[in-house]
Amino acid sequence: MPKKKTYEEAIARLEEITDQLEKGGIPLEKSLKLFEEGTKLSAYCYKILNEAQQKVTELSTDDIEKEAAE
């Protein structure tokens, strides 16, 4: 089973894919595969960011509740 990419690895791969697609000259089939991979990576990065945002919100709420209880 392949190792999950970190957010940074996923972003770096997205940049590579974007560069390849912008340069052009790639056969249609390969372009479609790259686009599909990029779409999946984009969704993965969005999920990671959303989870991080939720965690920050939870931690902030916990801190506010602790301060209010004091």
C-alpha positions in Angstrom: 0.0 0.0 0.0 1.5 3.4 -1.0 2.4 5.9 1.7 0.0 8.8 2.1 1.4 12.0 0.9 1.9 14.9 3.3 0.2 18.2 2.5 3.5 19.6 1.3 4.2 16.6 -0.9 0.7 16.8 -2.4 1.1 20.5 -3.1 4.6 19.9 -4.7 3.1 17.2 -7.0 0.2 19.5 -7.9 2.7 22.2 -8.9 4.6 19.6 -11.1 1.3 18.6 -12.8 0.4 22.2 -13.4 3.7 23.0 -14.9 3.5 19.9 -17.2 0.0 20.8 -18.4 0.8 24.5 -18.9 3.8 23.6 -21.1 1.6 21.6 -23.4 2.9 19.1 -25.9 1.6 16.2 -23.9 -0.6 13.6 -25.6 -4.3 13.9 -24.7 -4.4 10.6 -22.8 -1.4 11.6 -20.5 -3.0 15.1 -20.0 -6.2 13.5 -18.9 -4.3 11.2 -16.4 -2.4 14.2 -15.1 -5.6 16.2 -14.7 -7.3 13.3 -12.9 -4.3 13.0 -10.5 -4.4 16.7 -10.0 -8.1 16.7 -9.2 -7.6 14.0 -6.6 -4.6 15.8 -5.0 -6.6 19.0 -4.9 -9.5 17.3 -3.0 -6.9 15.6 -0.7 -5.3 19.0 0.1 -8.7 20.6 0.7 -9.6 17.8 3.1 -6.4 18.3 5.0 -6.9 22.0 5.2 -10.5 21.6 6.3 -9.5 19.2 9.1 -6.8 21.6 10.3 -9.2 24.5 10.3 -11.7 22.4 12.4 -8.9 21.5 14.8 -7.9 25.2 15.2 -11.5 26.1 15.9 -11.8 23.3 18.5 -8.6 24.4 20.2 -9.7 28.0 20.2 -13.1 27.2 21.6 -11.5 25.0 24.3 -9.2 27.9 25.3 -12.2 30.4 25.4 -14.2 27.9 27.6 -11.2 27.4 29.9 -10.8 31.2 30.3 -14.5 31.6 31.0 -14.4 28.9 33.7 -11.6 30.6 35.5 
